[in-house]
Amino acid sequence: MISIDLSGKRALVTGVGDDGGFAWVIAKYLNAAGADIALAVQPNRKGIVNKLLARSGRETLQLPGGGDFTVEEVLPCDISYDTIDDIDEEGWKASRLKDRSIDFSLAGAAKALEGKPIDIIIHAIAFSPEITNNLVETSRKAYLTALNISAYSLAALCRTFAPNMEGRNGAVVGLTYLGGDRVAPLYGGGMSSAKAALQIDCKQLAYAMGPSGHRVNLVSAGAYPTRAGKAIPEFEKFIEMGAAKAPLQRNITREEVASATLFLCSDLASGVTGEVLFADAGYNVMAT
């Protein structure tokens, strides 16, 4: 019998802000397969995540196969900033931190994990401050913010934690969306452009990191009502359209996206890199 065993591996998972998104379930599936988990979360969400993790015995912490979801550490990290010196007034205000000696930049997270091997990196981050605007109405600042947070951050994560991955034959997996391939009319604020950039960056990073034995792939998830998804105007139309037009005649579940991610992180995908794996009930194959 073939199974996935990630015992002895450590995964750094970004993008967890609550227990309702893809990243939470992905982290649980990696943990269930044996991986140790470190979470890099927005500073203003760290308290929420810690409270969720303290709810021992609750359904949200139950792992597939039994046992509770356990996390080694929860690190405050805003991937918009490479170093603490890069954090501007807007960043400090958004962090809600009173102590300005707390380094929530990528360098700060790297220091916290210094000397600890990392085998898996999960990139589950996307944001635009003007997601309700079509591209013509999107400001330059919002467009660049979407690219920085949603796309460039993948390269920044790979560069920052390359020392931790040295000699580990690591797996990097990010989340994308069909809006990076086709026009999704309600997916605005530069997000389609950012997802398109993320997808070509995945291929570039696969090429750049391949000689070190690392693989870089993406999972293109179908529409699901996460906290981030609900920020998209008329998001219910995405849900309805997916269920009506997908070959499987339904929408995906978070667990299906987590399973696809788990596969790409495992040795079963040891020959797969630079790819986008669709987990959307087949919706992407339809012409309309």
C-alpha atoms as a printed R data frame, in Angstrom:
    type eleno elety resid chain resno       x      y       z
1   ATOM     1    CA   MET     A     1   0.000  0.000   0.000
2   ATOM     2    CA   ILE     A     2   1.348  3.424  -0.961
3   ATOM     3    CA   SER     A     3   0.902  6.166   1.605
4   ATOM     4    CA   ILE     A     4   2.242  9.656   2.231
5   ATOM     5    CA   ASP     A     5   4.647  9.920   5.152
6   ATOM     6    CA   LEU     A     6   6.104 13.329   5.971
7   ATOM     7    CA   SER     A     7   7.576 12.285   9.319
8   ATOM     8    CA   GLY     A     8  10.774 14.152  10.101
9   ATOM     9    CA   LYS     A     9   9.848 17.042   7.811
10  ATOM    10    CA   ARG     A    10   8.971 20.610   8.736
11  ATOM    11    CA   ALA     A    11   6.470 22.738   6.823
12  ATOM    12    CA   LEU     A    12   6.261 26.515   6.898
13  ATOM    13    CA   VAL     A    13   2.686 27.496   6.102
14  ATOM    14    CA   THR     A    14   1.714 31.074   5.280
15  ATOM    15    CA   GLY     A    15  -1.740 32.584   4.875
16  ATOM    16    CA   VAL     A    16  -3.499 31.199   7.956
17  ATOM    17    CA   GLY     A    17  -5.733 33.908   9.384
18  ATOM    18    CA   ASP     A    18  -8.545 31.765  10.751
19  ATOM    19    CA   ASP     A    19  -9.805 28.201  10.491
20  ATOM    20    CA   GLY     A    20 -12.022 28.875   7.462
21  ATOM    21    CA   GLY     A    21  -9.469 29.117   4.680
22  ATOM    22    CA   PHE     A    22  -7.489 26.703   2.545
23  ATOM    23    CA   ALA     A    23  -4.235 27.245   4.459
24  ATOM    24    CA   TRP     A    24  -5.674 25.952   7.742
25  ATOM    25    CA   VAL     A    25  -6.786 22.655   6.220
26  ATOM    26    CA   ILE     A    26  -3.567 22.295   4.209
27  ATOM    27    CA   ALA     A    27  -1.560 22.694   7.414
28  ATOM    28    CA   LYS     A    28  -3.747 20.062   9.104
29  ATOM    29    CA   TYR     A    29  -3.251 17.584   6.269
30  ATOM    30    CA   LEU     A    30   0.523 18.076   6.337
31  ATOM    31    CA   ASN     A    31   0.456 17.582  10.105
32  ATOM    32    CA   ALA     A    32  -1.677 14.445   9.747
33  ATOM    33    CA   ALA     A    33   0.949 13.058   7.358
34  ATOM    34    CA   GLY     A    34   3.602 13.538  10.030
35  ATOM    35    CA   ALA     A    35   5.085 16.964   9.272
36  ATOM    36    CA   ASP     A    36   5.925 19.467  11.983
37  ATOM    37    CA   ILE     A    37   4.186 22.778  11.333
38  ATOM    38    CA   ALA     A    38   5.301 26.389  11.684
39  ATOM    39    CA   LEU     A    39   2.780 29.079  10.794
40  ATOM    40    CA   ALA     A    40   3.765 32.500   9.477
41  ATOM    41    CA   VAL     A    41   0.740 34.731  10.029
42  ATOM    42    CA   GLN     A    42  -0.139 38.391   9.737
43  ATOM    43    CA   PRO     A    43   0.737 40.072  13.060
44  ATOM    44    CA   ASN     A    44  -2.843 41.254  13.547
45  ATOM    45    CA   ARG     A    45  -4.118 37.661  13.142
46  ATOM    46    CA   LYS     A    46  -1.643 35.932  15.479
47  ATOM    47    CA   GLY     A    47  -3.912 36.256  18.529
48  ATOM    48    CA   ILE     A    48  -6.853 34.774  16.642
49  ATOM    49    CA   VAL     A    49  -4.789 31.834  15.398
50  ATOM    50    CA   ASN     A    50  -3.363 31.133  18.861
51  ATOM    51    CA   LYS     A    51  -6.876 31.096  20.337
52  ATOM    52    CA   LEU     A    52  -8.002 28.598  17.709
53  ATOM    53    CA   LEU     A    53  -5.035 26.355  18.455
54  ATOM    54    CA   ALA     A    54  -5.823 26.442  22.176
55  ATOM    55    CA   ARG     A    55  -9.270 24.900  21.654
56  ATOM    56    CA   SER     A    56  -8.201 21.325  22.313
57  ATOM    57    CA   GLY     A    57 -10.770 18.712  21.344
58  ATOM    58    CA   ARG     A    58 -12.730 21.044  19.067
59  ATOM    59    CA   GLU     A    59 -13.715 19.789  15.614
60  ATOM    60    CA   THR     A    60 -11.631 22.464  13.889
61  ATOM    61    CA   LEU     A    61  -8.470 20.888  15.365
62  ATOM    62    CA   GLN     A    62  -9.294 17.272  14.556
63  ATOM    63    CA   LEU     A    63  -6.951 15.695  12.038
64  ATOM    64    CA   PRO     A    64  -8.076 13.260   9.358
65  ATOM    65    CA   GLY     A    65  -7.306  9.861  10.799
66  ATOM    66    CA   GLY     A    66  -7.495 11.063  14.399
67  ATOM    67    CA   GLY     A    67  -5.575 13.246  16.780
68  ATOM    68    CA   ASP     A    68  -5.357 17.010  17.216
69  ATOM    69    CA   PHE     A    69  -3.689 19.562  14.985
70  ATOM    70    CA   THR     A    70  -0.430 20.654  16.623
71  ATOM    71    CA   VAL     A    71   1.779 23.574  15.658
72  ATOM    72    CA   GLU     A    72   5.397 24.096  16.693
73  ATOM    73    CA   GLU     A    73   5.255 27.878  16.553
74  ATOM    74    CA   VAL     A    74   3.214 30.772  15.246
75  ATOM    75    CA   LEU     A    75   5.379 33.548  13.832
76  ATOM    76    CA   PRO     A    76   4.197 37.092  13.108
77  ATOM    77    CA   CYS     A    77   5.178 37.733   9.501
78  ATOM    78    CA   ASP     A    78   4.096 40.205   6.845
79  ATOM    79    CA   ILE     A    79   5.659 39.055   3.596
80  ATOM    80    CA   SER     A    80   5.441 42.611   2.229
81  ATOM    81    CA   TYR     A    81   8.597 43.481   4.138
82  ATOM    82    CA   ASP     A    82  12.048 41.958   3.706
83  ATOM    83    CA   THR     A    83  13.540 43.529   6.861
84  ATOM    84    CA   ILE     A    84  12.313 45.473   9.875
85  ATOM    85    CA   ASP     A    85  13.755 48.637   8.335
86  ATOM    86    CA   ASP     A    86  11.348 48.223   5.405
87  ATOM    87    CA   ILE     A    87   8.277 48.377   7.643
88  ATOM    88    CA   ASP     A    88   6.611 51.748   7.101
89  ATOM    89    CA   GLU     A    89   4.088 53.576   9.257
90  ATOM    90    CA   GLU     A    90   1.217 51.940   7.388
91  ATOM    91    CA   GLY     A    91   2.691 48.517   8.131
92  ATOM    92    CA   TRP     A    92   3.112 49.210  11.832
93  ATOM    93    CA   LYS     A    93  -0.441 50.522  12.046
94  ATOM    94    CA   ALA     A    94  -1.847 47.458  10.278
95  ATOM    95    CA   SER     A    95   0.136 45.131  12.560
96  ATOM    96    CA   ARG     A    96  -1.576 46.575  15.675
97  ATOM    97    CA   LEU     A    97   1.667 46.000  17.549
98  ATOM    98    CA   LYS     A    98   2.623 48.510  20.215
99  ATOM    99    CA   ASP     A    99   6.139 47.128  20.596
100 ATOM   100    CA   ARG     A   100   8.067 48.316  17.553
101 ATOM   101    CA   SER     A   101  11.024 46.111  18.375
102 ATOM   102    CA   ILE     A   102   9.065 43.057  17.179
103 ATOM   103    CA   ASP     A   103  10.428 42.094  13.776
104 ATOM   104    CA   PHE     A   104   7.536 40.776  11.695
105 ATOM   105    CA   SER     A   105   9.413 41.012   8.403
106 ATOM   106    CA   LEU     A   106  10.635 38.003   6.448
107 ATOM   107    CA   ALA     A   107  14.050 38.476   8.045
108 ATOM   108    CA   GLY     A   108  12.414 38.287  11.461
109 ATOM   109    CA   ALA     A   109  10.736 34.989  10.612
110 ATOM   110    CA   ALA     A   110  14.007 33.672   9.202
111 ATOM   111    CA   LYS     A   111  15.811 34.576  12.431
112 ATOM   112    CA   ALA     A   112  13.163 32.746  14.472
113 ATOM   113    CA   LEU     A   113  13.677 29.645  12.324
114 ATOM   114    CA   GLU     A   114  17.457 29.959  12.054
115 ATOM   115    CA   GLY     A   115  19.128 26.564  12.163
116 ATOM   116    CA   LYS     A   116  15.839 24.708  11.733
117 ATOM   117    CA   PRO     A   117  15.437 22.726   8.506
118 ATOM   118    CA   ILE     A   118  12.447 23.449   6.288
119 ATOM   119    CA   ASP     A   119  11.254 20.852   3.805
120 ATOM   120    CA   ILE     A   120   7.970 22.392   2.683
121 ATOM   121    CA   ILE     A   121   6.810 25.953   2.076
122 ATOM   122    CA   ILE     A   122   3.130 26.721   1.506
123 ATOM   123    CA   HIS     A   123   2.287 30.059  -0.125
124 ATOM   124    CA   ALA     A   124  -1.394 30.821   0.455
125 ATOM   125    CA   ILE     A   125  -1.339 34.605   0.233
126 ATOM   126    CA   ALA     A   126  -3.296 36.955  -2.016
127 ATOM   127    CA   PHE     A   127  -4.546 40.488  -1.557
128 ATOM   128    CA   SER     A   128  -5.577 43.614  -3.410
129 ATOM   129    CA   PRO     A   129  -6.914 46.710  -1.637
130 ATOM   130    CA   GLU     A   130  -9.100 47.439  -4.673
131 ATOM   131    CA   ILE     A   131 -10.427 43.999  -5.561
132 ATOM   132    CA   THR     A   132 -13.850 45.487  -6.301
133 ATOM   133    CA   ASN     A   133 -12.399 47.641  -9.120
134 ATOM   134    CA   ASN     A   134 -11.971 46.513 -12.699
135 ATOM   135    CA   LEU     A   135  -8.497 46.982 -14.164
136 ATOM   136    CA   VAL     A   136  -9.229 50.364 -15.750
137 ATOM   137    CA   GLU     A   137 -10.351 51.680 -12.363
138 ATOM   138    CA   THR     A   138  -7.477 50.113 -10.399
139 ATOM   139    CA   SER     A   139  -4.857 52.533  -9.125
140 ATOM   140    CA   ARG     A   140  -1.156 52.007  -9.733
141 ATOM   141    CA   LYS     A   141  -0.559 51.625  -5.989
142 ATOM   142    CA   ALA     A   142  -3.233 48.941  -5.609
143 ATOM   143    CA   TYR     A   143  -1.989 47.076  -8.701
144 ATOM   144    CA   LEU     A   144   1.586 47.004  -7.403
145 ATOM   145    CA   THR     A   145   0.370 45.973  -3.957
146 ATOM   146    CA   ALA     A   146  -1.482 43.018  -5.485
147 ATOM   147    CA   LEU     A   147   1.643 41.966  -7.384
148 ATOM   148    CA   ASN     A   148   3.895 42.366  -4.353
149 ATOM   149    CA   ILE     A   149   1.740 40.427  -1.905
150 ATOM   150    CA   SER     A   150   0.190 37.851  -4.231
151 ATOM   151    CA   ALA     A   151   3.088 37.054  -6.582
152 ATOM   152    CA   TYR     A   152   6.501 38.432  -5.655
153 ATOM   153    CA   SER     A   153   6.123 37.050  -2.143
154 ATOM   154    CA   LEU     A   154   6.599 33.524  -3.504
155 ATOM   155    CA   ALA     A   155  10.083 34.408  -4.743
156 ATOM   156    CA   ALA     A   156  10.789 36.276  -1.505
157 ATOM   157    CA   LEU     A   157   9.851 33.226   0.567
158 ATOM   158    CA   CYS     A   158  12.053 30.963  -1.543
159 ATOM   159    CA   ARG     A   159  15.019 33.317  -1.246
160 ATOM   160    CA   THR     A   160  14.590 33.942   2.487
161 ATOM   161    CA   PHE     A   161  14.305 30.301   3.488
162 ATOM   162    CA   ALA     A   162  16.703 28.779   0.945
163 ATOM   163    CA   PRO     A   163  19.320 28.286   3.702
164 ATOM   164    CA   ASN     A   164  16.809 26.269   5.744
165 ATOM   165    CA   MET     A   165  16.010 24.108   2.707
166 ATOM   166    CA   GLU     A   166  19.606 23.375   1.767
167 ATOM   167    CA   GLY     A   167  20.089 19.665   1.146
168 ATOM   168    CA   ARG     A   168  16.435 18.883   1.926
169 ATOM   169    CA   ASN     A   169  15.009 18.406  -1.614
170 ATOM   170    CA   GLY     A   170  12.249 20.784  -0.633
171 ATOM   171    CA   ALA     A   171   8.749 21.275  -1.981
172 ATOM   172    CA   VAL     A   172   7.207 24.718  -2.459
173 ATOM   173    CA   VAL     A   173   3.487 24.850  -3.225
174 ATOM   174    CA   GLY     A   174   1.383 27.961  -3.783
175 ATOM   175    CA   LEU     A   175  -2.299 28.552  -4.402
176 ATOM   176    CA   THR     A   176  -3.569 30.209  -7.552
177 ATOM   177    CA   TYR     A   177  -6.893 30.669  -9.328
178 ATOM   178    CA   LEU     A   178  -8.278 30.338 -12.854
179 ATOM   179    CA   GLY     A   179  -8.483 34.138 -12.991
180 ATOM   180    CA   GLY     A   180  -4.763 34.058 -13.772
181 ATOM   181    CA   ASP     A   181  -5.499 32.262 -17.053
182 ATOM   182    CA   ARG     A   182  -8.807 33.745 -18.148
183 ATOM   183    CA   VAL     A   183 -10.946 36.811 -17.627
184 ATOM   184    CA   ALA     A   184 -12.878 36.576 -14.373
185 ATOM   185    CA   PRO     A   185 -15.006 39.741 -14.514
186 ATOM   186    CA   LEU     A   186 -15.455 40.087 -10.756
187 ATOM   187    CA   TYR     A   187 -11.820 39.334  -9.895
188 ATOM   188    CA   GLY     A   188 -10.440 42.864  -9.959
189 ATOM   189    CA   GLY     A   189  -7.905 45.175  -8.420
190 ATOM   190    CA   GLY     A   190  -5.027 43.620 -10.356
191 ATOM   191    CA   MET     A   191  -5.595 40.154  -8.890
192 ATOM   192    CA   SER     A   192  -5.853 38.415 -12.278
193 ATOM   193    CA   SER     A   193  -2.554 40.017 -13.278
194 ATOM   194    CA   ALA     A   194  -1.018 38.970  -9.962
195 ATOM   195    CA   LYS     A   195  -2.129 35.352 -10.384
196 ATOM   196    CA   ALA     A   196  -0.790 35.303 -13.951
197 ATOM   197    CA   ALA     A   197   2.527 36.609 -12.599
198 ATOM   198    CA   LEU     A   198   2.483 33.995  -9.840
199 ATOM   199    CA   GLN     A   199   2.052 31.226 -12.411
200 ATOM   200    CA   ILE     A   200   4.998 32.226 -14.580
201 ATOM   201    CA   ASP     A   201   7.038 32.895 -11.442
202 ATOM   202    CA   CYS     A   202   6.332 29.308 -10.405
203 ATOM   203    CA   LYS     A   203   7.977 28.078 -13.589
204 ATOM   204    CA   GLN     A   204  10.910 30.479 -13.222
205 ATOM   205    CA   LEU     A   205  11.440 29.409  -9.623
206 ATOM   206    CA   ALA     A   206  11.212 25.741 -10.578
207 ATOM   207    CA   TYR     A   207  14.054 26.364 -13.026
208 ATOM   208    CA   ALA     A   208  16.092 28.408 -10.534
209 ATOM   209    CA   MET     A   209  15.682 25.999  -7.612
210 ATOM   210    CA   GLY     A   210  15.763 22.736  -9.522
211 ATOM   211    CA   PRO     A   211  19.547 22.349  -9.387
212 ATOM   212    CA   SER     A   212  19.284 22.375  -5.576
213 ATOM   213    CA   GLY     A   213  16.726 19.567  -5.700
214 ATOM   214    CA   HIS     A   214  13.737 21.752  -4.823
215 ATOM   215    CA   ARG     A   215  10.377 21.592  -6.585
216 ATOM   216    CA   VAL     A   216   7.945 24.492  -7.039
217 ATOM   217    CA   ASN     A   217   4.307 23.954  -8.025
218 ATOM   218    CA   LEU     A   218   0.887 25.560  -7.711
219 ATOM   219    CA   VAL     A   219  -2.604 24.293  -6.993
220 ATOM   220    CA   SER     A   220  -5.338 26.214  -8.817
221 ATOM   221    CA   ALA     A   221  -8.263 25.995  -6.440
222 ATOM   222    CA   GLY     A   222 -11.875 26.365  -7.452
223 ATOM   223    CA   ALA     A   223 -14.160 28.938  -5.858
224 ATOM   224    CA   TYR     A   224 -14.784 28.430  -2.163
225 ATOM   225    CA   PRO     A   225 -16.254 30.865   0.415
226 ATOM   226    CA   THR     A   226 -13.112 31.608   2.411
227 ATOM   227    CA   ARG     A   227 -12.711 34.935   4.219
228 ATOM   228    CA   ALA     A   228 -10.600 36.188   1.303
229 ATOM   229    CA   GLY     A   229 -13.042 34.853  -1.278
230 ATOM   230    CA   LYS     A   230 -15.964 36.627   0.315
231 ATOM   231    CA   ALA     A   231 -14.158 39.937  -0.238
232 ATOM   232    CA   ILE     A   232 -14.822 39.525  -3.972
233 ATOM   233    CA   PRO     A   233 -18.048 41.316  -4.977
234 ATOM   234    CA   GLU     A   234 -20.948 39.007  -5.772
235 ATOM   235    CA   PHE     A   235 -18.784 36.034  -4.856
236 ATOM   236    CA   GLU     A   236 -21.826 33.787  -4.732
237 ATOM   237    CA   LYS     A   237 -21.896 33.997  -8.545
238 ATOM   238    CA   PHE     A   238 -18.533 32.213  -8.670
239 ATOM   239    CA   ILE     A   239 -19.946 29.483  -6.444
240 ATOM   240    CA   GLU     A   240 -23.112 29.075  -8.495
241 ATOM   241    CA   MET     A   241 -21.234 29.089 -11.791
242 ATOM   242    CA   GLY     A   242 -18.788 26.451 -10.600
243 ATOM   243    CA   ALA     A   243 -21.498 24.080  -9.482
244 ATOM   244    CA   ALA     A   244 -23.509 24.563 -12.678
245 ATOM   245    CA   LYS     A   245 -20.702 24.274 -15.243
246 ATOM   246    CA   ALA     A   246 -18.004 22.031 -13.766
247 ATOM   247    CA   PRO     A   247 -17.937 18.476 -15.152
248 ATOM   248    CA   LEU     A   248 -18.434 17.118 -11.636
249 ATOM   249    CA   GLN     A   249 -21.488 19.389 -11.253
250 ATOM   250    CA   ARG     A   250 -20.351 20.704  -7.894
251 ATOM   251    CA   ASN     A   251 -17.811 22.937  -6.217
252 ATOM   252    CA   ILE     A   252 -14.636 21.756  -4.555
253 ATOM   253    CA   THR     A   253 -14.020 21.343  -0.843
254 ATOM   254    CA   ARG     A   254 -11.093 22.638   1.171
255 ATOM   255    CA   GLU     A   255 -10.125 19.042   1.848
256 ATOM   256    CA   GLU     A   256  -9.761 18.360  -1.885
257 ATOM   257    CA   VAL     A   257  -7.434 21.323  -2.275
258 ATOM   258    CA   ALA     A   258  -5.468 20.140   0.760
259 ATOM   259    CA   SER     A   259  -5.174 16.641  -0.722
260 ATOM   260    CA   ALA     A   260  -3.823 18.021  -4.004
261 ATOM   261    CA   THR     A   261  -1.321 20.132  -2.064
262 ATOM   262    CA   LEU     A   262  -0.290 17.157   0.078
263 ATOM   263    CA   PHE     A   263   0.401 15.146  -3.075
264 ATOM   264    CA   LEU     A   264   2.680 17.866  -4.476
265 ATOM   265    CA   CYS     A   265   4.562 18.027  -1.165
266 ATOM   266    CA   SER     A   266   5.157 14.292  -1.101
267 ATOM   267    CA   ASP     A   267   7.622 11.957  -2.781
268 ATOM   268    CA   LEU     A   268   4.759 10.778  -4.999
269 ATOM   269    CA   ALA     A   269   5.321 14.040  -6.907
270 ATOM   270    CA   SER     A   270   9.125 13.836  -6.860
271 ATOM   271    CA   GLY     A   271   9.268 14.320 -10.636
272 ATOM   272    CA   VAL     A   272   6.747 17.152 -10.795
273 ATOM   273    CA   THR     A   273   7.862 20.790 -10.807
274 ATOM   274    CA   GLY     A   274   6.830 24.051 -12.465
275 ATOM   275    CA   GLU     A   275   3.255 22.817 -12.820
276 ATOM   276    CA   VAL     A   276  -0.223 24.115 -12.030
277 ATOM   277    CA   LEU     A   277  -2.515 21.370 -10.732
278 ATOM   278    CA   PHE     A   278  -6.194 22.256 -10.995
279 ATOM   279    CA   ALA     A   279  -8.429 21.243  -8.099
280 ATOM   280    CA   ASP     A   280 -11.703 22.792  -9.264
281 ATOM   281    CA   ALA     A   281 -14.039 19.881 -10.087
282 ATOM   282    CA   GLY     A   282 -12.912 20.237 -13.706
283 ATOM   283    CA   TYR     A   283 -14.282 23.746 -14.199
284 ATOM   284    CA   ASN     A   284 -11.078 24.879 -15.967
285 ATOM   285    CA   VAL     A   285 -11.621 22.529 -18.932
286 ATOM   286    CA   MET     A   286 -14.885 24.187 -19.944
287 ATOM   287    CA   ALA     A   287 -14.958 26.681 -22.812
288 ATOM   288    CA   THR     A   288 -17.619 28.846 -21.137
